[in-house]
Amino acid sequence: MNLENEKNDKKETIVTPWQVKGDINYDKLIEDFGLSKIDDELLNRIKKHTGKLHYFLRRGIFFAHRDMNIILDEYEKGNKFFLYTGRAPSGYTHIGHLIPWLFTKWLQDKFNTELWFQFPDEEKFLMKRNLNLEQVQNMVYENMLDVIALGFDPKKTHFLIDTKHAGIMYPEAIKVAKRITFSTIKATFGFGNEQNIGAIFYTAMQAVPAFLPNVLEGTHRPCLIPHAVDQDPHFRISRDVIPRLGYYKPASIECIFLPGLGGITEQGKMSSSNEKSTIYTIDDKETVKRKINKYAFSGGRETVEKHRKLGGIPEIDVSYQWLTFFEEDDDKLKKIHDDYKDGRLLSGELKQILIDKLNNFLDEHQKKREKAKNRINDYIYKP
Amino acid sequence: MNLENEKNDKKETIVTPWQVKGDINYDKLIEDFGLSKIDDELLNRIKKHTGKLHYFLRRGIFFAHRDMNIILDEYEKGNKFFLYTGRAPSGYTHIGHLIPWLFTKWLQDKFNTELWFQFPDEEKFLMKRNLNLEQVQNMVYENMLDVIALGFDPKKTHFLIDTKHAGIMYPEAIKVAKRITFSTIKATFGFGNEQNIGAIFYTAMQAVPAFLPNVLEGTHRPCLIPHAVDQDPHFRISRDVIPRLGYYKPASIECIFLPGLGGITEQGKMSSSNEKSTIYTIDDKETVKRKINKYAFSGGRETVEKHRKLGGIPEIDVSYQWLTFFEEDDDKLKKIHDDYKDGRLLSGELKQILIDKLNNFLDEHQKKREKAKNRINDYIYKP
C-alpha cells in the first residue's frame, strides 16, 4: 500500500465513455482532450450571473470546459442557451451519477434555462453482451426517478428516451452520422472491427440532443452540456459535425469522477457493476453504513497511536474525498480536513461523518424519489 | 464492338446494393451468393397455388431464391407469409425498378397476402455525398406514386418510410445491429474505414421490415422478400440474425437486372443517374422514342442487306431483351425473336415494337400515377 499519492505515469490511463482505468491526472486529461481549464477569470464571469458559486466550481470538481465563454457571450446578448445532459441506463443510479445532475440543476435555476435530459437506452444494451432491452428499460424508469427527485423544473425539463423518441431523433442522427467515419470512431473510442454496428453508430444519437431543441422549436440557441469528463470523446466528435448542420458548436462544462469506495489510486470512476465500490441512491441506512465502514479506502494509520501522532492523509482517504462532493459547507469541510490531518479525527469517526451526511441526503432523496413515481409523465417530451 | 456475347471472366464483376459492374453471370452469382436456382420442381409447386405462372417465372427473370420451400410449407399448413420489398429513393423510378414490384403485385394477388413496402430514405442520403434529405424525400413521394399506380391493395399494403417510421423501426434495428460486426459489413459490402457510420449501420434498418409486422401485430409469420439480386447481401446478413431474435429466417425470391439501354455487355444494371441508360416512368412518348432509337444497343447488322442475310442477334439486342421483360405474350415474343434472328425484322422495326409497347404501358401507368396522388395516405402505415 503506497500512502504517497504519487503519479504513476507508466500505468496506462484510459478514459472513454465505457472505460475509465488507471490513475487519472486531470491536468493531463485537459491537455490530451484539448479542454480549457476553468480559471478564476471564468469563475468570476459566471459569478456575475449566479451570485455565490456552486461548491463544485469553488472546489474544482467541475474543472474544465469547452466554449463556456461563448455561452456567456450569447447569454449576455440575450440569446439564452439550453442545457443537455443524460444518463445511459444499465443499473441503478449511484451517488457518482448525481454529481453532474446536481450541478445541472443549479445551472437550470441560476440561468433559468431549459434542460434536455437524454436516456440513451440503447447505448449500454449495445455495449454489454448480456444486457437486454427490457432490463435497460426498467433502469430507465429507476434512473428517471432519481433525476426527478433532484427537483428539476418539469416545465423546463424534457426527457428524451432514445427508443421512445427515435421518431424525432433518428432522422437527425443520420445527418450527423453521414459526417463521421469509422476511422474517427476507431481512433476516438478504440473500437476494433469486431465492434457491433449499433455501437459504432451510437455516438450520432448522443449528438442529437445538442441541437434537437432548435429543430423542434425553430430556434437558434447554443447548447451547454454539463457532464463527467469521460463523455468528452462523444462531444469532441460531434462538435466538429454539428456546426456543419447549421447549429452552434455545443459547449461543455466537465467534472472529475467521484472515486469508487476502493480508493483513488485503485480505480478512476465508480462503477455501477461493482457493488463494493458503489453506493446506490436506493441503498438503506444500514447498507450505506456497512459499505462505507467495510470498503471505503482509508487514509488513516495502522494504529490509533500512530494516527494521533502522524495524522491521516485526507488526499487519499475516500471518506474525506466524498465529503468534498457532498459537504457543501466550506468551513465544516476545512475543519474535518484539518482535524483528520492532525490526528484529532480518527478514521472511524470520519467515516461516521460521511455515513450521516449520505444517509441524511439519501433519506430526503428517497422520499422525493417515491413522489417522483407519479410525475414521470410531466417530464417525458411529447413531440 | 464484340458481337459474340462471350463471358469475359477476367473483368471484375461486382454486385452489391450500391454497385453493379461488369458482365454478370447469374449462374455464378447463385454459387457465389449461396442461392438456390428456381427449378421446375419449385415452379410446379408454385403453380399449384397460383395457376398459370407469371411470365417472369416462366422466363427465368426471377431465377433464384432462398427458402421458398419453407414459405410454401408454411402456406400449405395455413400459416400465411407476408411480403416485404422496397425502394431506396434517390431519383425518379425507372422501368427497371418496376420488375420486382410487378412480380410482388402478382404474389400479393395470388397468395392474398400483406405487403410491407419500405422506402429507406436515409440509405442513398448516407451513400451519396451530394444528396440531401430533402431531395430524397421528394423522391419518396415520386416513387410512392409509381408503387401505388401498380395497383397494390391499400388494405393489405403498408408503406414504411425509415425517417417517418423510425419510432417503430430504430428500437428493432438496434437488436439486429448488436449482432452484426463491422468485420461482417466490411466483408459483405466492401466498405473501408472511411465509410460513414450511418451507412455502416444502415443494413440493420433494412432488416427490420422482415420481422416488424410480427412485432406490431403479435404474429409469428414468415416473410418473403421479392427483390433484385443486388439486394441479396443485406438479407444474407440479416438471415443469420433474425432467427436469433425469435422470428423466421426471411425467405427471398430474386430477379435479374433489366439491362441498361447501353447494353448487356456494357453494364449490368440500369442506373437512375445515367439518363442515357434509363427510361423513367414519367418520360413522355417522344422521350421514350428518342432514347430507344438513339441509345438502345442493337444486335442488328451494319447494313440492311447484311441484316436480311445474316439476321440479328436477339441475345445482345437491348430492345429484344426489354421485350422479354415487358411483352407478356409468349407467342408474340417468340415471333419477334424468330423474325429478328432470321433477318425479317429490322433493328428499327424491333425498336418501334418496344417503343409502342412501353408507351402503351406508360400511358396507362401515368394515368394511374396521377390518381395515386390522392391515395398516398391510404398506404402509409399508421402505428
Interface residues (C-beta under 8 A of the other chain):
Chain A: E122 F125 L126 L133 D162 T163 K164 H165 A166 G167 I168 M169 Y170 P171 A173 I174 K175 A177 K178 R179 I180 T181 F182 S183 I185 K186 F191 N193 E194 Q195 N196 I197 G198 A199 I200 F201 T203 A204
Chain B: E122 F125 L126 L133 D162 T163 K164 H165 A166 G167 I168 M169 Y170 P171 A173 I174 K175 A177 K178 R179 I180 T181 F182 S183 I185 K186 F191 N193 E194 Q195 N196 I197 G198 A199 I200 F201 T203 A204
